[in-house]
Amino acid sequence: MWNIECYQSGVGKVPVAEFIDSLDAKSRAGIVRTLDLLEEFGADLGMPYARHLEKQLWELRIRHGRNRHRIIYFLATGETFVLLHGFTKKTGPVPRGDIETARRRRDDYLSRR
C-alpha cells in the first residue's frame, strides 16, 4: 500500500481537504474511491484516473456527471504521495495557474522537510 498525505501550509491550512469538503457528497465519494485506487496501485495507476502533467506533478482525475475534479499531487519520498491542489476543471488543459499553485506548494513542502 502507498501512503497519501495532504500538503499543509506553514499556517496550518490544508487546501486539498478544504476543496474536498466544499464538494457535494457524491463528488466527495468519487474522490475517496479514486484516492483508494491511488493508495492501492500507486505509481502504476494510469488513465483514466491519473495522468502525468510535468516533471514531478501528476493529476488525479475524478469525473462526476458534468464535473471534472482534479487533484494535483507528487511522489515525495519512497511510497508517499502528497496532494497539493484540488480544483474543478471547466474545459481544455489544466490551467497554468493551477499548476503554478501546485509547484509553489510542492516547493514549500520540500523546503520544510
C-alpha positions as CSV (number, residue, x, y, z in Angstrom):
1,M,0.0,0.0,0.0
2,W,1.1,3.5,-0.8
3,N,0.8,6.4,1.6
4,I,-1.2,9.6,0.8
5,E,-0.9,12.8,2.7
6,C,-2.2,16.3,2.1
7,Y,0.0,19.4,1.9
8,Q,-0.3,21.6,4.9
9,S,0.8,25.2,4.7
10,G,3.0,26.8,7.3
11,V,-0.1,28.4,9.0
12,G,-1.9,25.0,9.1
13,K,-4.2,25.2,6.1
14,V,-4.9,22.0,4.2
15,P,-6.1,23.2,0.8
16,V,-7.0,19.8,-0.7
17,A,-9.1,18.9,2.3
18,E,-10.8,22.2,2.1
19,F,-11.5,21.6,-1.6
20,I,-12.9,18.2,-1.0
21,D,-15.1,19.4,1.9
22,S,-16.6,22.1,-0.4
23,L,-18.0,19.5,-2.8
24,D,-21.3,17.6,-2.7
25,A,-21.5,14.2,-1.1
26,K,-21.4,12.2,-4.4
27,S,-18.3,14.1,-5.7
28,R,-16.6,13.5,-2.3
29,A,-17.3,9.8,-2.6
30,G,-15.9,9.7,-6.1
31,I,-12.7,11.4,-4.9
32,V,-12.4,8.9,-2.0
33,R,-12.8,6.0,-4.4
34,T,-10.1,7.4,-6.7
35,L,-7.8,8.1,-3.8
36,D,-8.3,4.4,-2.7
37,L,-7.1,3.4,-6.2
38,L,-4.0,5.6,-5.9
39,E,-3.3,4.1,-2.5
40,E,-3.6,0.6,-3.9
41,F,-1.8,1.0,-7.3
42,G,0.5,3.9,-6.6
43,A,2.8,4.9,-9.5
44,D,1.1,2.2,-11.7
45,L,-2.2,4.0,-11.6
46,G,-2.8,5.4,-15.1
47,M,-5.5,6.7,-17.3
48,P,-8.3,7.4,-16.9
49,Y,-7.6,8.0,-13.2
50,A,-4.1,9.6,-13.2
51,R,-2.1,11.5,-15.8
52,H,1.4,13.0,-15.8
53,L,1.4,16.8,-16.1
54,E,5.1,17.7,-15.9
55,K,8.3,16.7,-14.2
56,Q,7.2,15.6,-10.7
57,L,3.5,16.6,-11.0
58,W,0.6,14.3,-11.7
59,E,-3.2,14.9,-11.8
60,L,-5.7,12.6,-10.2
61,R,-8.8,12.7,-12.4
62,I,-12.3,12.4,-11.0
63,R,-15.4,12.7,-13.1
64,H,-18.8,13.1,-11.6
65,G,-21.6,13.9,-14.1
66,R,-20.5,17.0,-15.9
67,N,-18.0,17.9,-13.2
68,R,-14.3,17.1,-13.7
69,H,-12.5,17.4,-10.5
70,R,-8.7,17.3,-10.4
71,I,-6.1,16.9,-7.6
72,I,-2.5,17.7,-8.4
73,Y,0.0,15.6,-6.5
74,F,3.6,14.4,-6.4
75,L,5.6,11.5,-5.1
76,A,7.5,12.9,-2.2
77,T,9.6,10.1,-0.9
78,G,9.6,6.3,-1.1
79,E,5.9,5.4,-1.3
80,T,4.3,8.7,-0.1
81,F,2.2,10.9,-2.4
82,V,1.4,14.4,-1.3
83,L,-1.8,16.0,-2.5
84,L,-1.1,19.6,-3.4
85,H,-4.0,21.3,-5.1
86,G,-7.6,20.5,-5.9
87,F,-10.0,22.2,-8.3
88,T,-12.9,21.7,-10.6
89,K,-11.8,21.8,-14.3
90,K,-14.0,23.6,-16.7
91,T,-12.6,23.0,-20.2
92,G,-9.3,22.3,-22.0
93,P,-6.0,21.6,-20.4
94,V,-5.2,22.1,-16.8
95,P,-4.9,25.8,-16.3
96,R,-1.3,27.1,-15.8
97,G,-2.3,29.0,-12.6
98,D,-3.4,25.7,-11.0
99,I,-0.1,24.1,-12.0
100,E,1.8,27.1,-10.6
101,T,-0.1,26.8,-7.3
102,A,0.8,23.1,-7.1
103,R,4.5,23.9,-7.8
104,R,4.7,26.5,-5.1
105,R,3.1,24.1,-2.6
106,R,5.5,21.3,-3.6
107,D,8.5,23.6,-3.2
108,D,7.2,24.8,0.2
109,Y,6.6,21.2,1.3
110,L,10.1,20.1,0.2
111,S,11.8,23.1,1.8
112,R,10.3,22.2,5.2
113,R,11.4,18.6,5.1
